[in-house]
Amino acid sequence: MRFEARELKPYAEPVSVNELKLGKEYFSVTFVDDEGCIPIIDTLIFTGKTDEGLLRFQDVVSYRRGVRPDEDTAEGHATFYECTEDQMNVIFDYERALDVLMCCSLKRRDRA
């Protein structure tokens, strides 16, 4: 198996607010360390904006089970996230999240 070569940018390209689509999956990619070698990845579904204008996301597992933000989640065990547009710098579509992880892979290889 061979993965197609691609040019990686030296910076991350998070999804813009204008690109968000209801019910579509996005990926939060953050790092435990300052070097960007130990990633934390969460798959989130965009569920819309709050009345206050916050962007709302839900964990993918509960969303696929049918739990929705306006329902009682006591039995649904759902996790909801809200952020401002300024906090979108860690939210990516699939391809851009993959770019971030490939950069991480190169850093890990170089530090070994």
BADO-152327 format. One line per field, with one value per residue (C-alpha): z, y, x; residue number from 1; residue in three letters. Coordinates in steps of 0.2 Angstrom, whole numbers, plus 2048, in hexadecimal, padded with zeros to 3 digits. Last residue first. Layout:
<atoms>
c3	c(Z;...) $
c2	c(Y;...) $
c1	c(X;...) $
pos	c(NUM;...) $
code	c(ALA;...) $
</atoms>
This chain:
<atoms>
c3	c(856;856;843;842;84E;845;835;83D;844;833;82D;83B;836;824;829;833;823;819;825;829;837;848;852;84D;84F;860;858;851;862;86A;870;873;877;87E;87E;88A;883;893;89C;88B;88B;879;871;86D;863;868;859;85C;84E;858;868;860;856;865;863;85C;85F;858;864;85D;86D;866;864;853;84A;84D;846;849;852;851;85E;85C;869;862;869;85E;85D;865;873;87A;87C;86B;863;854;855;846;83C;837;82E;836;832;826;82B;81C;821;833;82B;82D;834;829;833;82F;826;817;812;800;7FC;7F7;7F4;801;7FC;800) $
c2	c(830;843;844;835;83E;84E;846;83D;84D;855;846;848;85B;856;848;856;860;851;84D;85E;867;86F;875;887;889;892;8A4;89F;89C;88A;87E;86C;85F;84E;841;833;82F;82A;83B;844;84C;852;863;85E;84E;83C;830;823;82B;83B;832;82A;83A;846;855;867;878;888;897;8A4;8A8;89F;890;88B;87B;868;866;854;850;843;846;845;848;848;845;84C;85F;866;86E;85E;857;85C;861;85B;85D;854;858;84E;855;856;869;86F;87A;882;894;892;88E;87D;87D;87E;879;881;87B;875;863;85F;84E;83D;830;822;811;800) $
c1	c(845;842;841;835;829;82A;826;817;811;811;807;7FB;7F8;7F6;7E9;7E0;7DF;7D9;7CB;7C4;7CD;7C9;7D8;7D8;7C5;7C7;7C6;7B5;7AF;7AD;7A0;7A3;796;799;78B;787;776;76D;76F;770;75F;75C;760;772;76D;770;76D;77A;785;785;78A;799;79E;7A0;796;79B;793;79A;795;78A;781;771;77C;783;782;785;796;79B;7AB;7B9;7C6;7D9;7E6;7F8;809;817;811;821;818;811;7FF;7FA;7E9;7E0;7CD;7C6;7B6;7A7;798;787;785;792;7A1;7AA;7A5;7AC;7BD;7C5;7D6;7E6;7F5;806;816;80C;80D;810;808;80E;800;800;807;800) $
pos	c(112;111;110;109;108;107;106;105;104;103;102;101;100;99;98;97;96;95;94;93;92;91;90;89;88;87;86;85;84;83;82;81;80;79;78;77;76;75;74;73;72;71;70;69;68;67;66;65;64;63;62;61;60;59;58;57;56;55;54;53;52;51;50;49;48;47;46;45;44;43;42;41;40;39;38;37;36;35;34;33;32;31;30;29;28;27;26;25;24;23;22;21;20;19;18;17;16;15;14;13;12;11;10;9;8;7;6;5;4;3;2;1) $
code	c(ALA;ARG;ASP;ARG;ARG;LYS;LEU;SER;CYS;CYS;MET;LEU;VAL;ASP;LEU;ALA;ARG;GLU;TYR;ASP;PHE;ILE;VAL;ASN;MET;GLN;ASP;GLU;THR;CYS;GLU;TYR;PHE;THR;ALA;HIS;GLY;GLU;ALA;THR;ASP;GLU;ASP;PRO;ARG;VAL;GLY;ARG;ARG;TYR;SER;VAL;VAL;ASP;GLN;PHE;ARG;LEU;LEU;GLY;GLU;ASP;THR;LYS;GLY;THR;PHE;ILE;LEU;THR;ASP;ILE;ILE;PRO;ILE;CYS;GLY;GLU;ASP;ASP;VAL;PHE;THR;VAL;SER;PHE;TYR;GLU;LYS;GLY;LEU;LYS;LEU;GLU;ASN;VAL;SER;VAL;PRO;GLU;ALA;TYR;PRO;LYS;LEU;GLU;ARG;ALA;GLU;PHE;ARG;MET) $
</atoms>
